[in-house]
Amino acid sequence: MKYIYVVAFVMFGYLPSDLAAKGLPAIKLTEEWKEKVRSTAPDKPQVKPKEERKVLVFSLNTGFKHWCIPHTTAVVKILGEETGAYTSVESKDLKEFLPENISKYDAIVLNNNCPDRKDRDMFRDVLINKMDEYGSEYASMPLKEREALAEKLYKSLVSYVADGGGLVLLHGAITNFAMSDEFSAMVGGSFDFHPPQQEVTLYPVSEGHPMLDPFGGKPFVYFDEPYIMNRAYAKLDFHPLLEMKVDELLPNKKVEKLDDIPRYMAWVRSHKKGRVFFCSPSHNAHAFERPELLGFILNGMQYTIGDLKCPDTVPARSK
């Protein structure tokens, strides 16, 4: 597996140091690429849906713009179409988070919604911090009303999960509300930093967990940003699925100072009546061409929707 990756890097004309600085070259989102994903994706879901399912893929970005955002949206849509597990609706409209709208969905997918560093809050970015760029329709609304609306949308999302909704955070979505202890506790942690992009090996850590079936018990090697989490993460209050070994990463001074705790790149957790799935892969859409990752994301979708029943509490060995 590693040999194949090295060959691919050479073919693209990069040396390892270049890759660490620049990452993999972007892939164009074409019908040919989508068809490649369709041919690789599972043709049936892990479990049969209990009823027709509908998910929202929210892909608005107000901070760092991952080039894989449209690819990720396409992947979520394709997985639903190919398996019949759900239908997906893409939107960049904040009004989808109003209580009367968010309740229409079985799960919400936050797709790399990296907010501005000022507040780490996509709602405040649209309504306050970057209104001219992203929220011109709210320009006539007084500041206090916009602040109240941002708070309403945030509370609506948190209440949605607590009341039984599903929440999927894909890669950069973990940067959302990273200054909120409440949100961090709900999703299991917050983004802190990442070393340069590099080859990363993820190890399945929950033996027999149905969400991990696509990996067949084998490590998943890919090229990505190794995410490091903070805030609620230190409690490890979730059910871990994929672990990254920090001693296998390229030398990095910030990484060397980290506390000696496991570093997980994917997990699930129950939150009151709801369900949360975090999946760090992938910054680069190349990984979406891999059947094991596609199957894993599909399983995460079915878990958050409520169809796939699986362990989602802290394992006894981690308590």
VEXKE-942634 format. One record per atom (N, C-alpha, C): residue in three letters; x, y, z. Coordinates in steps of 0.02 Angstrom, whole numbers, plus 50000, padded with zeros to 5 digits. Atoms other than C-alpha are relative to their C-alpha. Layout:
ALAXYZ;...
This chain:
MET500414994050000;MET500005000050000;MET500435006350000;LYS499574994149997;LYS501355012650046;LYS500395000849936;TYR499624999750062;TYR502335008049889;TYR499585003249945;ILE500454997350050;ILE500825012249782;ILE499955007650008;TYR500054992949987;TYR500675029249865;TYR500635003749977;VAL499374996950021;VAL502515033349834;VAL500035000649924;VAL500014999850073;VAL502335028849650;VAL499545005449975;ALA500484994950021;ALA500805039949636;ALA500295007050010;PHE499714993449986;PHE501745054549713;PHE500525001749947;VAL499494998850050;VAL503185052649590;VAL499675001649933;MET500354998850063;MET501955051949444;MET499735007149996;PHE500264993349999;PHE501215068449498;PHE500565005249998;GLY499444995450004;GLY502955076149497;GLY500185003350065;TYR499854997149935;TYR503085079449684;TYR500504995750038;LEU499605003449951;LEU504395074949809;LEU499645000150066;PRO500355000049935;PRO503845070649987;PRO499985006850034;SER500004993549967;SER504365087850050;SER499505004749967;ASP500494996050035;ASP503295096049916;ASP499304998250021;LEU500665002449981;LEU501825085349964;LEU499825002550070;ALA500134997749931;ALA501995090050147;ALA499795007450000;ALA500154992950002;ALA501915108350099;ALA499365001549961;LYS500544998350046;LYS500615107849959;LYS499414995150002;GLY500535004950003;GLY499615092049979;GLY499944997049930;LEU500095003050065;LEU499005081449835;LEU499685005149952;PRO500324995550048;PRO498515090349674;PRO499254998949998;ALA500735000549999;ALA496665094149665;ALA499744996149940;ILE500345003750053;ILE495515083049563;ILE499405004149977;LYS500594996550025;LYS494215091249451;LYS499384995750013;LEU500635003549990;LEU492435086849494;LEU499654999349933;THR500295001350066;THR491885079149330;THR499514994250005;GLU500455005850003;GLU490555066649280;GLU500394993550000;GLU499575006050002;GLU491965054449248;GLU500224998250071;TRP499795001549931;TRP492575056249428;TRP499424997450040;LYS500595002449964;LYS490815054349496;LYS499854992849982;GLU500135006950021;GLU490605038549393;GLU500514995350030;LYS499495004249968;LYS492235031849464;LYS499804998650072;VAL500235001049931;VAL491535034549639;VAL499404995350001;ARG500595004350003;ARG489885026449591;ARG500204992749991;SER499805006950014;SER490775011049526;SER500374996950059;THR499635002349941;THR491765009849689;THR499564999550061;ALA500434999549940;ALA490355013649811;ALA499624993450011;PRO500435005849986;PRO489334999949897;PRO499365000449959;ASP500634999950038;ASP487794994649799;ASP499394998650044;LYS500555000949953;LYS486764991349954;LYS500235002450069;PRO499814997549933;PRO486714998350131;PRO500154994450048;GLN499845004949948;GLN487364989450285;GLN499364997050029;VAL500665002349975;VAL485574988450349;VAL499465003349958;LYS500564997350038;LYS483904991350265;LYS499705005950037;PRO500314994249966;PRO483185008650302;PRO499314998250027;LYS500655001349969;LYS481695008150418;LYS499445003849964;GLU500474995850037;GLU480855021550312;GLU500405004449954;GLU499644995450043;GLU481275034550182;GLU500375005150042;ARG499584995549961;ARG482705045150247;ARG500225006049958;LYS499794993850034;LYS483195063050205;LYS500535003550042;VAL499464996749964;VAL484815071650251;VAL500165006749967;LEU499774993550025;LEU485435089450234;LEU500765000049998;VAL499284999050005;VAL487195092250169;VAL500125007549996;PHE499884992849996;PHE487695109550224;PHE500725001549983;SER499324999350027;SER489205115450126;SER500245007249995;LEU499764993149999;LEU489365134050157;LEU500665000450037;ASN499344999249969;ASN491145139150198;ASN500165007450004;THR499854992949990;THR491665155950271;THR500725001250022;GLY499314999349980;GLY493475152450319;GLY500464996549951;PHE499565003850045;PHE494785140550250;PHE499584995849953;LYS500415003550050;LYS494095133250089;LYS500344993649976;HIS499755006550023;HIS494435114750066;HIS499774998949928;TRP500205001050070;TRP494475110749881;TRP499554993949990;CYS500395006250006;CYS493615094249916;CYS499265000950019;ILE500704999049978;ILE491965102249974;ILE499504997549948;PRO500505002650047;PRO491005099149811;PRO500074992549989;HIS499915007250007;HIS491765081749798;HIS499664996350057;THR500315003249941;THR491185077749974;THR499245000049994;THR500724999650011;THR489435083649934;THR499784994649950;ALA500165005050051;ALA489445072549779;ALA500034993050029;VAL499925006749970;VAL490055057549879;VAL499404998250044;VAL500575001349957;VAL488675059150009;VAL499374998649958;LYS500575001050044;LYS487385060549870;LYS500034993249965;ILE499925006350036;ILE488075045749773;ILE499884994050046;LEU500095005649953;LEU488115034449926;LEU499264998850014;GLY500725000749989;GLY486275037949956;GLY499654997349938;GLU500325002250062;GLU485795035649774;GLU500154992749984;GLU499805006750019;GLU486765019549747;GLU499714994650045;THR500225005049952;THR486125010949903;THR499285000750021;GLY500684998849977;GLY484425018649933;GLY499945001350074;ALA500004999049928;ALA484935022350112;ALA499675006750020;TYR500274993449986;TYR484365040650101;TYR500025004249937;THR499924994950051;THR484125055549988;THR500325006050033;SER499654994349971;SER485175071050012;SER499805006549966;VAL500154993350024;VAL484835089549994;VAL500605004350018;GLU499444995449986;GLU486285101749976;GLU499755007150009;SER500204993049990;SER486125119350042;SER500585003950031;LYS499544995449967;LYS487145134550093;LYS499605005550036;ASP500464995149971;ASP485645143550168;ASP499934998850075;LEU500055000649927;LEU485705146750356;LEU499294998550024;LYS500695000949978;LYS483815146250362;LYS499824992650007;GLU500125007249992;GLU483905127250349;GLU500074997950073;PHE499905001749930;PHE484415127550533;PHE499465002750046;LEU500574997949959;LEU482835136050592;LEU499614993950023;PRO500345006049973;PRO481835124050702;PRO499494996949953;GLU500525002750045;GLU480415122450575;GLU500294996749938;ASN499695003050059;ASN481635117650437;ASN500454994150017;ILE499535005249983;ILE482955107150523;ILE499654993550020;SER500385005849977;SER481615095550591;SER499794995549942;LYS500195004050058;LYS481285089350413;LYS500514994649983;TYR499455004450019;TYR482935079950408;TYR500144994750053;ASP499805005449955;ASP483475063350483;ASP500715001050025;ALA499324998549979;ALA485275069450491;ALA500245006249964;ILE499684994150029;ILE486315084950458;ILE500734998349988;VAL499305001050017;VAL487985083450369;VAL500345006849995;LEU499604993950005;LEU489195097650403;LEU500624998449959;ASN499495001650049;ASN490375097550255;ASN500545005349999;ASN499414995650002;ASN492035106050291;ASN499835007450009;ASN500224993149991;ASN491185121850354;ASN500485004050044;CYS499514996449959;CYS492775129750420;CYS499815007450006;PRO500174993049992;PRO492275146550494;PRO500635004350006;ASP499464995349989;ASP493345162050512;ASP500294998950070;ARG499665001249936;ARG494605161050655;ARG499745004550057;LYS500204995249949;LYS493835175950746;LYS499544996950052;ASP500485003049954;ASP492355166750821;ASP499934992449991;ARG500105007150016;ARG492445149450740;ARG499254998350002;ASP500735000649997;ASP490565151350713;ASP499725001849931;MET500224998750068;MET489825149550539;MET499375004449999;PHE500594995849997;PHE488195157850593;PHE500195007350009;ARG499784993149988;ARG489065173350660;ARG500395002849940;ASP499644997750060;ASP490165174150504;ASP499515002849949;VAL500494997950050;VAL488655175350389;VAL499625006250023;LEU500444994749975;LEU487655186850500;LEU500365006150028;ILE499644994449968;ILE489025197750576;ILE500705001049970;ASN499294999050017;ASN490875194850540;ASN500135001049926;LYS499894999750072;LYS490765192350352;LYS499355001049962;MET500664999050028;MET489015198450315;MET500025002649928;ASP499954997150067;ASP489545208550163;ASP500144994749947;GLU499805005250048;GLU490265193050082;GLU499494994349996;TYR500425006049998;TYR489045179550137;TYR499285001250021;GLY500674999049974;GLY487505187550213;GLY499695006649981;SER500264993550022;SER487015202650110;SER499245000550009;GLU500734999849992;GLU485175197750125;GLU499795002250070;TYR500154998049931;TYR485295201750311;TYR500245007150015;ALA499694993549990;ALA486065218950286;ALA499535005150033;SER500484995249972;SER484475228350334;SER499804998350072;MET500185002249933;MET484315218850498;MET500485003250051;PRO499574997049949;PRO484965227950653;PRO500474994850030;LEU499495004549973;LEU486525220650734;LEU499724995550055;LYS500275004049945;LYS485605214950890;LYS499564994349975;GLU500435005350028;GLU484355205350785;GLU500414994749966;ARG499575004950032;ARG485735197150686;ARG500364995750052;GLU499685003849946;GLU486625192150846;GLU499514995150031;ALA500515004449972;ALA485005185050913;ALA499854994249952;LEU500135005350049;LEU484725175350751;LEU500574994950000;ALA499435004549998;ALA486485168050757;ALA499944995350060;GLU500085004149939;GLU486155162050935;GLU499424995149992;LYS500585004350011;LYS484455155050884;LYS500184994149956;LEU499815005350045;LEU485205145050742;LEU500464994950035;TYR499565004549963;TYR486565137950854;TYR499604995750048;LYS500405003849952;LYS485315132950988;LYS499554995049965;SER500425004550039;SER484205125350855;SER500384993749980;LEU499595005750019;LEU485615114150795;LEU500144995550060;VAL499855003949940;VAL486095108750971;VAL499374996450025;SER500635003049977;SER484275105451017;SER499794994449952;TYR500175005150050;TYR484015095650855;TYR500354993450016;VAL499645006049983;VAL485365083350905;VAL499764997150066;ALA500225002349934;ALA484825082351086;ALA499324996749997;ASP500685002650005;ASP483045078751032;ASP499954993749957;GLY500015006250037;GLY483545063850925;GLY500265000349929;GLY499744999450067;GLY484315070550765;GLY500714997249994;GLY499325002450013;GLY485915064450684;GLY500445005649974;LEU499524994850022;LEU487475075050654;LEU500634996649976;VAL499385002650030;VAL488905070550537;VAL500475005949990;LEU499504994950011;LEU490495080950541;LEU500564997049957;LEU499505002650045;LEU491625077950392;LEU500605004749996;HIS499354996550002;HIS493445083450403;HIS499965006850033;GLY499944993449971;GLY493535102350428;GLY499395002450038;ALA500604998049962;ALA491775103050501;ALA500135000250075;ILE499845000349929;ILE492575099350671;ILE500265006850025;THR499784993349980;THR493215117450670;THR499415004450019;ASN500594996149983;ASN491425123550689;ASN499915000750075;PHE500164998749930;PHE491015131450856;PHE500554997350046;ALA499435002749963;ALA492755126650916;ALA500165003950063;MET499914996249938;MET492675139951051;MET499444998650050;SER500575001549957;SER491095132651126;SER500114993450037;ASP499935006149961;ASP491305120251268;ASP499394995549992;GLU500615003950008;GLU489505114951245;GLU500014995949936;PHE499985003550064;PHE489705110551061;PHE500554994750000;SER499445004749997;SER491395102351093;SER499794993750038;ALA500225005749961;ALA490605091151225;ALA499494995949961;MET500515003650038;MET489165086751109;MET500314995649946;VAL499725003850056;VAL490265081250964;VAL500614995850019;GLY499445004149977;GLY491715074151066;GLY500685003449998;GLY499364996550003;GLY493065087151038;GLY499975005849951;SER499954994350045;SER493625102550942;SER500695000049966;PHE499364999650037;PHE494975105950812;PHE500485004650036;ASP499464995949971;ASP496615112450883;ASP500485002249946;PHE499534998550053;PHE497915111350744;PHE500144993749960;HIS499775005950036;HIS498665099950615;HIS500715001249973;PRO499344999650032;PRO500455096450559;PRO499905000049924;PRO500075000150073;PRO500825097250372;PRO499704993549974;GLN500275006050032;GLN499955085150256;GLN500554994849990;GLN499525005550006;GLN500785068250248;GLN499634993449997;GLU500315006649998;GLU500475049750236;GLU499804998450072;VAL500265001549934;VAL499395044550383;VAL499714992949999;THR500295006649993;THR498955027050442;THR499505000050056;LEU500535000549950;LEU497315024450533;LEU499874992750015;TYR500095006949978;TYR497045008750635;TYR499304999150029;PRO500645001549968;PRO495315001450671;PRO500114997850072;VAL499865001349929;VAL495175000650860;VAL499424996950038;SER500585002949966;SER493444993850900;SER499834993449966;GLU500075006550032;GLU493494975350860;GLU499274997949995;GLY500685002350010;GLY491874968850786;GLY499495005449990;HIS500484994550009;HIS491094986050768;HIS499765000049928;PRO500265000550068;PRO489934985450616;PRO500205005749954;MET499814994450043;MET490445002650555;MET500694998949969;LEU499315001250024;LEU492224996150531;LEU500054994249951;ASP499995005850045;ASP491734981350422;ASP500365001449934;PRO499674998750065;PRO492334989950260;PRO500764999450002;PHE499275000349996;PHE494124990050324;PHE500274992950007;GLY499785006949994;GLY494184971350354;GLY500544999050051;GLY499495000649948;GLY495254973950508;GLY500685002649981;LYS499354997750024;LYS496644981850406;LYS500085007650008;PRO499884992849995;PRO497444999150428;PRO499815003549934;PHE500184995950058;PHE496905013050310;PHE500555005249992;VAL499444995450013;VAL498375022450233;VAL499795005049947;TYR500204994850047;TYR498025039050149;TYR500425006250012;PHE499614993849995;PHE498735056650126;PHE499545005650022;ASP500484995349971;ASP497955070050234;ASP500325004450052;GLU499804996049942;GLU498065082950372;GLU499864995950063;PRO500125003649938;PRO498305073950538;PRO499715004650053;TYR500334995449955;TYR497035082850646;TYR500154998450073;ILE499905000449928;ILE497405086050829;ILE499435003850034;MET500604997149968;MET495925089750944;MET500165002650070;ASN499934997549931;ASN495705099251107;ASN499305000650031;ARG500614999049961;ARG494345104951230;ARG499734993250025;ALA500325006049972;ALA493155090351265;ALA500364993649979;TYR499685006150024;TYR494265078251169;TYR500384996450055;ALA499585003149948;ALA495385075151320;ALA499614995150044;LYS500415004649960;LYS493925066351406;LYS499904993349964;LEU500115006150041;LEU493845053551263;LEU499304997250012;ASP500695001849984;ASP491975053551292;ASP499624998249936;PHE500315002350062;PHE491505044051134;PHE500224992949987;HIS499785006750018;HIS491675027151051;HIS500485000649941;PRO499504999050053;PRO493305027550951;PRO499964994649947;LEU500035004750056;LEU493415019450780;LEU500674999549963;LEU499375000050037;LEU495035024550692;LEU500525004150039;GLU499484996649961;GLU496655029050782;GLU500615001549957;MET499384997950031;MET498185038450721;MET500564999650052;LYS499435000349955;LYS499875034850801;LYS500455006149988;VAL499624993850010;VAL500755051450828;VAL500744998649991;ASP499295001450008;ASP502455043050838;ASP500174997749929;GLU499895001850070;GLU502225038050656;GLU499985006249954;LEU500034993950040;LEU502015056050598;LEU500695002949989;LEU499374996550011;LEU503385066850527;LEU500185004250061;PRO499804996149941;PRO504395075950662;PRO499675006950000;ASN500354993749994;ASN503435090950726;ASN500035002250073;LYS499904997749932;LYS503795101650880;LYS499355000450040;LYS500634999649964;LYS501965104650923;LYS499734993150018;VAL500235006849987;VAL501555086250908;VAL500404996950057;GLU499585002849947;GLU503015081851021;GLU499795002350070;LYS500214997349935;LYS502255092451161;LYS499304997650021;LEU500685002249984;LEU500565083851156;LEU499984995350060;ASP500115004849946;ASP499875074451305;ASP499994992949972;ASP499965006950022;ASP500115055751295;ASP499324996650006;ILE500655003250003;ILE498345050751251;ILE499884997749928;PRO500135002250069;PRO497645041451100;PRO499755005749957;ARG500224994950047;ARG497325051850947;ARG499564996749946;TYR500485003350045;TYR495765046350855;TYR499795004849944;MET500204996250058;MET495255052150682;MET499284998649979;ALA500715001350013;ALA493485045050683;ALA499704996950062;TRP500355002949943;TRP492215041050817;TRP499255001149993;VAL500724998849993;VAL490365040050859;VAL499855001250074;ARG500214999149931;ARG489465045651015;ARG499255001750001;SER500704998249990;SER487695046751078;SER499995006550041;HIS500094993849963;HIS487115063751139;HIS499265000650016;LYS500695000149979;LYS485515062951239;LYS499614995349954;LYS500385004450044;LYS484275056251109;LYS500314999449930;GLY499714999750066;GLY485395059950960;GLY500644996249991;ARG499405003850018;ARG486915052750873;ARG500485004549960;VAL499484996050033;VAL488555060650814;VAL500534995549971;PHE499465003750034;PHE489835054050689;PHE500515005149975;PHE499464995950027;PHE491515062550659;PHE500464995749959;CYS499545003550045;CYS492605057150513;CYS500505005049973;SER499484995450024;SER494245066050482;SER500184999049927;PRO499895000750072;PRO494615058250312;PRO499405002649960;SER499354999050028;SER494735066950196;SER500065007149973;HIS499834993450028;HIS495565083450151;HIS500074999549924;ASN499885001150072;ASN495985076149980;ASN499494995049973;ALA500535004250028;ALA494615068849870;ALA500264993549972;HIS499725006350024;HIS495805055349811;HIS499774994150044;ALA500185005449954;ALA495325045249966;ALA499294997649988;PHE500685002150014;PHE493515044849908;PHE499954994949944;GLU499985005150052;GLU494045033249770;GLU500134993150031;ARG499855006249964;ARG494375019849902;ARG499354996950027;PRO500635003049979;PRO492955007449935;PRO499924999650076;GLU500065000549928;GLU493375005650120;GLU499775006550032;LEU500214993649972;LEU493175024250155;LEU499275001549981;LEU500694998950020;LEU491565025250054;LEU499524995950043;GLY500425004349959;GLY490845010550150;GLY499965002550071;PHE499984997449931;PHE491375018250315;PHE499555006250006;ILE500414994049998;ILE490555035050276;ILE499264998149995;LEU500695002350006;LEU488965026150221;LEU499754997250066;ASN500205002749935;ASN488925016650385;ASN499895005550052;GLY500094994449955;GLY489155032950479;GLY499365003849986;MET500634996950018;MET487705040450384;MET499424996050029;GLN500555004249976;GLN486595025650428;GLN499965000050076;TYR500004999549927;TYR487125026750610;TYR499655006450023;THR500284993649977;THR486695045150628;THR499275000649982;ILE500705000050020;ILE485065042850534;ILE499584996250049;GLY500355004049952;GLY484585029750660;GLY499854992949978;ASP500145006750026;ASP484545014050553;ASP500524994850022;LEU499475004749981;LEU486225006050598;LEU500135000550075;LYS499895000249928;LYS486285001150780;LYS500704997250014;CYS499315002149986;CYS488044999750849;CYS500235003250065;PRO499744996949939;PRO489075003451005;PRO500205007349988;ASP499844992950008;ASP489215022251029;ASP500155003450067;THR499804997249936;THR489705024451211;THR500734998550013;VAL499295000949984;VAL491415024951292;VAL500144992750015;PRO499845006949986;PRO492185007451287;PRO500254999250072;ALA499805001149930;ALA492514999951459;ALA500755000950009;ARG499274999649994;ARG494384999351424;ARG500255007150000;SER499784993050004;SER494445018251396;SER499765004150059;LYS500284996149944;LYS493505023451553;LYS500525000850055;
